[in-house]
Amino acid sequence: MTPTIALTLLLTVTSTGQGTTTDPGPVVTTAWLSTHLADPRVRVIYTGDERPDRAHIPGARFLAHDATMGASHALLDPQALAAALARAGATDEARIVLYGDAPMATGWLYMAFASIGHADHVSMLDGNVAAWVAEGRPTSTSTEPPGTGRLTPRPAPDVIVDAPWVRARLETPGTRILDVRTDREWRAGHLPGATLVLWQDLFSNVSQARFKPREDIVAILRRAGAGPDQEVVTYCAIGMRASLMYFAARYAGLRARVYVGSFDDWQRQAGFPIVR
C-alpha cells in the first residue's frame, strides 16, 4: 500500500463512522450524534425540566443544572463541579454532547464546563428530544449508571465575572454588554450601555431547540454591537439566559464572559447605576 493510499484510508476512518477522533465543533447535528452513539468517547448529557426516567436519547445521562450550584445560584467550587459533571459521564477524554428542552439550562451546563477549562470538548446538540423523535430516531427510558471516569478541573478565570469587574468596564469601547432578558425586564431597569438581545432569536425552531446557522447568529450579535474587536459580557436575571448567550458568542467566534450574578446581583450593589 502506498503512503498516499494509507493516508487517505486513515482520514476516512477518523473523519466518518463510529469512533471518530475529529472535533465535530460547538454544535452537532442529530444525524452526527446518531452515528456516534456507540462511540465510547462520546457522552450525552441532558438537562432542564425533564425527569430522569423520561424518554431520552439512548445512553444519555440526566443532570439537573442546579446540581452544579452551591449557595446564591453560584457554581460549585471547581473540584465539586468537576465531580458532579463526571457523575453525569464527562471525562477528560470524552466529547460531551448537551441537550435539553430548556436551552438556558443547557447553556448553563456549557458555561459550567467552560469555567473548569473543558469548553473545547463540549458540543451542543442542534435539536432536543422532540427533534430527535420527529426524525424517527430511537429513545430510551433506562437510567444510566453514574459515570466513573475522571474530569480534571482546570479553572478558567476568563469565563465568569462579578459586579465590580463589570462596573469598571461600563460603556467602554472594548466591552459590549448584552442583556438577555425580556423587553419588559429591560424597560424596568438595565445596566448602562447594555444592549437587549433575546435568546429566542438564536433558534429557527425554539420548541425543538434548532439553532439558526452560525452566520445568522454572528449577524444577530453584530447588530447588537458585538464585533470581533470587543469582549462580550452577557447577563440576564440570574445567569441562565446569559449562559446560553455566552455560548452563542463563543460559537460566533467572539471573546466572551458571563456575569453569573446578573441583574439580581447588580441591583443589590450599593450605588451601582441602573438605567430606567
HELIX and SHEET records of a PDB file:
HELIX    1   1 PRO A    3  SER A   15  1                                  13    
HELIX    2   2 THR A   30  HIS A   36  1                                   7    
HELIX    3   3 HIS A   65  THR A   68  5                                   4    
HELIX    4   4 ALA A   71  HIS A   73  5                                   3    
HELIX    5   5 PRO A   78  ARG A   87  1                                  10    
HELIX    6   6 PRO A  103  SER A  115  1                                  13    
HELIX    7   7 ALA A  119  HIS A  121  5                                   3    
HELIX    8   8 VAL A  129  ALA A  134  1                                   6    
HELIX    9   9 ALA A  163  ARG A  167  1                                   5    
HELIX   10  10 ASP A  183  ALA A  188  1                                   6    
HELIX   11  11 TRP A  199  LEU A  202  5                                   4    
HELIX   12  12 ARG A  214  ARG A  223  1                                  10    
HELIX   13  13 MET A  240  TYR A  251  1                                  12    
HELIX   14  14 SER A  262  TRP A  266  1                                   5    
SHEET    1   A 5 VAL A  27  VAL A  28  0                                        
SHEET    2   A 5 VAL A 122  LEU A 125  1                                        
SHEET    3   A 5 ARG A  95  GLY A 100  1                                        
SHEET    4   A 5 VAL A  42  THR A  47  1                                        
SHEET    5   A 5 ARG A  61  PHE A  62  1                                        
SHEET    1   B 5 ILE A 160  VAL A 161  0                                        
SHEET    2   B 5 ARG A 255  TYR A 259  1                                        
SHEET    3   B 5 GLU A 231  TYR A 235  1                                        
SHEET    4   B 5 THR A 175  ASP A 179  1                                        
SHEET    5   B 5 THR A 195  LEU A 196  1                                        
SHEET    1   C 2 PHE A 203  ASN A 205  0                                        
SHEET    2   C 2 ARG A 210  PHE A 211 -1                                        
END                                                                             
